[in-house]
Amino acid sequence: MVHGQWYDINGVWTGSVTILPDGKIYMLYTGSTKDSVQVQNLAYHADCKIAETKYSGNPVLVPPPGIEPKDFRDPTTAWYTKQGKWRLTIGSKNDINKADIALVYDTEDFKTYEFLNDAMHGVPRTRMWECMDFYPISMFTEKDDIR
């Protein structure tokens, strides 16, 4: 991925790739703007090649209120939820509480996102979380149904 757009002019950084059931490849990555604001961008390709086309609506995510512009990076797609949405995390930190935090989002189309404020996780007295990995852990009921 080559930088050069206003939303990644200062760099194309870490991200993650998701292969959809129809074979499309979506890549979310952190870009750094000319003002060094970290934003999340989408690139894609329809036939299982390199995700080479940058979405014309980039950036798809900007730092939410309370998050510093340089503390919003490294998106990782985790899994497809029972509600038909993709869940992902972005690493960040909260300078007020001196804690690293995982910002959690849901999306149906990788272009619009729902911030799950109540799903944030933080650890006090740590530094910026980067390149997190995030995955579901199954729990089985007596009937072997996944919860």
Helices and strands as residue ranges (DSSP letters): E 12-19, E 25-32, E 38-45, E 53-54, E 72-80, E 86-94, E 99-107, E 114-115, G 117-119, E 121-124
